[in-house]
Amino acid sequence: MTINISTSSRVFWWRPAAWLQIGGEDAANFLQGQFTNDLRSLGKMPAVYGLWLNVKGKVLADSFVLRGGGPNEFWIGSYFSSAKEIRERLESFVIADDVSITDATTDWAGVSLFDGGATTLPTGPAEGGFVFPGRRTKAGSVEWVFPVAEMERVRKKISGAAELTGEEVARERITAGIPAVPVDLGPGDLPNEAGVEAEAISYTKGCYLGQEVMARLKSMGQVRRRLLPVTGSGDGIPALPARLFANGRAVGELRSAVADGAGGFVGLAMLSLVHVQGGAALALAADGPVTVHVEHFT
C-alpha cells in the first residue's frame, strides 16, 4: 500500500532499540500469554502497545507488537527497551513451544512523522516495512519502520520535511508525560505508577505474567508513587537519575530531563504521593536550594 507523506510535516529519524521477529506455530498463543495487552485486536489495528512484566508485576520492557506477512509471523519493536532484555525475557519462558525469536534490530531503521505527516495508515506490513501509530507526543505520531537498505529511498520520499533533533523529540515526550521504558518506568516500578495502565494493560484478556498483580492493583485503585512532570532551574541538568528532597526528606527521583530552551529543564520524576503534593517545591540535595517544582498532581 502506498504511504503518502506531507512535506509540511516534521520528522525524526531513529534506530529502534529492539526489532525482533517472532515465528512458529505457537507464536500467537505464546505472545498473548506474555504480553500485558490483548493481541487479538491485531488486524483491526496496525500495532498493539504494551509491556513485558516480571512475576511481581514490575516493568522489564515495553514494545509495540505487529503482525508480519506470514500467518505465524509477528514483530516486536521498541523505542528504548533493548532487544537483549526483551529476547531474554521471552526465551526464559519458551519451553516446549514452537516459537522462534530472531534479533533483526541492526537491520531496521525508523522515521517518526508528526503533524499529520502520513495521510495513509496501512493496517499491517506496508511499502518498505511497517507503518503504525506511535507514542511520541500527546497529539501522537506515525512511525514508519523499514529495512536499513531502504534508507536512501525513504529519505527521498520525505525530502523537504523539517527534521527534529533527539532533544526536541524528548522535550515533546516529557512535556506530554509519556514515560520512556526503562528510564522513567523500569524494573523497580509498577505500570500504574506511570499512569500507562489504560493504554498498555488489558484486564480482560486472561492470564499473562504479572496479571495477578495488575488485577490486585485495579481492585485497590491506588499506588503510593507516581511519575509526575516537573520543571527545574539552576545550573544545567543533574546527573540522572537524581534524588529529590522535600523539607530535607528524600521523596523520589528525577528520572529524565531535557533543557527547556529558557535556562531550565523539564523532566519526569517518580515521587511519593504521601510526601509530595501539587505544586511541591523540591531540592536536589537534603540541604540544597529549591530548584525543582511539580507541575501538576494527579
JOHUVEN-V987598 format. One line per field, one symbol per residue. ss: DSSP state (h for helix, s for strand, l for the rest). psi: psi as a letter, one per 20 degrees, with the letter a starting at -180 (. if undefined). Layout:
BEGIN
ss: ???
psi: ???
END
This chain:
BEGIN
ss: llllsllllssssslllsssssslllhhhhhhllslllhhhsllslsssssssllllssssssssssllllllsssssllllhhhhhhhhhllllllllsssslhhhssssssslllsllllllssllsssssllllllllsssssshhhhhhhhhhllllssllhhhhhhhhhhllllllllllllllshhhhllhhhhllllllllllhhhhhhhhhhllllsssssssslllllllllsssssllssssssssssslllllssssssssllllllllsssllllllsssssllll
psi: qpppppiirqqpprpqhpnppprqhjgghghhjhqhroiiipghqhqpqaqorahjjqohrrrqpqpahrhkpqqpqqghpqhgggghgghijofjqnpqopojgijqrqppprkkhoipnrlbpaokcqpqpamhrhirrppoprqhijgggghhhjphqppqrhggghgggghikoqppjghobijqqghijkjhhiippjiiaqrpihhghgghghgjqrirqoqprqqrbnaprpqqpqqqolippjaqpgqqqqjikibqqrppoqpihiprpjqprrjqhkrqoipppgrp.
END
